[in-house]
């Protein structure tokens, strides 16, 4: 049953004022449906809907196109500066914009690539509208010494009239840059804000005229960025947004006939589902990723078998977990890094050991031999360099938890203090939750001074 339109208070915020104005001109003056206006303005129906409900940072070019389609005489163009621009005469300095969610985008062929819009869960750092920047600036920012300048004030860059090769290259460079930040510092905070803004730009590019020769590279580049953005959202616990973005990335990868990016998207969907206590769904995603495994590299197959192992472990399926770990090990033994796409470079021996150790950890907590899990976590900690500081911190934390639950609490406390020192430098909710788990396990040793000291530090570092 259709939902009634959101009731907007045009005095609530500049963005809602703009949405109410657009809806007035569309419905009351022009008498057009969303689909009819979308066809006239050459703007997607979903974008128009989001603008009307105050959930989209409308671009100036879009406002002008809507003015022309509605014959407003420039009302929306003039109002754009008040709602979205840097109009110092009218701008409300207390009005802030949060990072937008990824939503449905129509491919040039008309196929919808994602589902319902969503709102990020958890806290989102407020960012002034003027700080919204476009992806082209990221290529230059990547060479800058400080990531803090990523959100320096900037006017939105106009969309190109037609996709060019350098637009595709900039999307790839943006994905590489954001991925590096995410792995080193965690996905929350400035990294999540940066990633979400870049994703908005990528969505908009899919509405730009694109030469046939660039269509597949464009969709592949957007898929690559989507995987990176989804990973950041997952780490920041914006789970609904992350799920939406991973699905969007998978669909873009299919549109580009990019099996490697499709596999990566489903691997993340599987990991997120398992993390959120939905291992059966996670197993389904992992097996979807393994479809046509003959087209995947050995490293990619290892990644997906590891996701299967983690799902089985959460279900308590011991033999199937061990079998999946064996499948992952067998695939990884045949890995040839030179055959892997660039984004798989992270999945080295350290990553493989850390990921499979997570599955074995769940078995060890249930009473099975913890030796193999511990050995793999140790290999992961030793192998991860500073570029993968979050992975190293998470593996070290899980090693401390495993030792606290099954071994010497004094040794566990020593490892735990090292992990805390690393996690304190990250913006990762996943890492913080693992530390809380370590604190709960330490609480089971109330007479051990080292365990008590660790628990106190956990509480001070990541309060409940």
Secondary structure, 3 states (H helix, E strand, C coil): CCCCCCCCCCCCCHHHHHHHHHHHHHHHHCCCCHHHHHHHHCCCHHHHHHHHCCCCCCCHHHHHHHHHHHCCCCHHHHHHHHHCCCCCCCCCCCCCECCCCCCCCECCCCCECCCCCCCCCCCCCCECHHHCCCCHHHHHHCCCCCHHHHHCCCCCCCCCCECCHHHHHHHHHHHHHHHHHHHHHCCCCHHHHHHHHHHHHHHHHCCCECCHHHHHHHHHHHHHHHHHHHHHHHHCCCHHHHHHHHHHHHHHHHHCCCHHHHHHHHHHHHHHHHHCCCHHHHHHHHHHHCCCHHHCCHHHHHHHHHHHHHHHHHHCCHHHHHHHHHHHHHHHHCCCHHHCCHHHCCCCHHHHHHHHHHHHHHHHHCCCCCHHHHHHHHHHHHHCCHHHHHHHHHHHHHHHHHHHHHCCHHHHHHHHHHHHHHHCCCCCHHHHHHHHHHHHHHCCCCCCHHHHHHHHHHHHHCCC
